[in-house]
Amino acid sequence: EVQLLESGGGLVQPGGSLRLSCAASGFTFSSYAMSWVRQAPGKGLEWVSVISGSGDTTYYADSVKGRFTISRDNSKNTLDLQMNSLRAEDTAVYYCAKDELTAPGTNPVDYWGQGTLVTVSS
Amino acid sequence: SYVLTQPPSVSVAPEKTARITCGGNNIGSKSVHWYQQKPGQAPVLVIYYDRDRPSGIPERFSGSNSGNTATLTISRVEAGDEADYYCQVWDSSTDHVVFGGGTKLTVL
């Protein structure tokens, strides 16, 4: 059974940093691209970033490029999102998501974690 | 950047057919995926590559994609289908995932 368990969310001040982690199990982690998708309170889904199975290809939404860094440790089956220079508009539930294929692209997300809430406020 | 347009809401009576559209420039040339999200829950993939159903998704859910519109069709709608539905594509010109704004399906 595929399981994705996010951690690291919480309250942070504007301009601060936070690191999210996602522990994956139930599948061959290195064989699949992984994504972060967020959802602001009462709003729709917003894609944040994706990383290939090997970790050598990453893409970012324009709204987070230069501030967020996605990474993975295939030896530990973990996915991370380092978030710097946080803004109020980054407040959202952040979902860890497994892609259907190894490389980012036209493939869908076939499994989602339950999400972790990040609140950016003074 | 590529934009996907969904109606904010769709209402349908039980046992009737609901159609949720997703508009985009020449979307018929892209692969469209659909997700269902119930309140307080993570999204669930219900249709992928325009018309394929993951295991466990009822046959009542179907999809189509042509021209500038992709459509998620839910036949014989049940109260349990009430949820938000999102379409999603890959924009190869920017290497970005794009989600539609979401459609709230209300079962009357």
Interface residues (C-beta under 8 A of the other chain):
Chain A: S35 V37 G44 L45 E46 W47 V50 Y59 A61 D62 Y95 E100 P104 G105 T106 N107 P108 V109 D110 W112 G113 Q114 G115
Chain B: S1 K30 S31 H33 Y35 Q37 A42 P43 V44 L45 Y48 Y49 P54 D84 Y86 Q88 V89 W90 S92 D95 H96 V97 V98 F99 G100 G101 G102
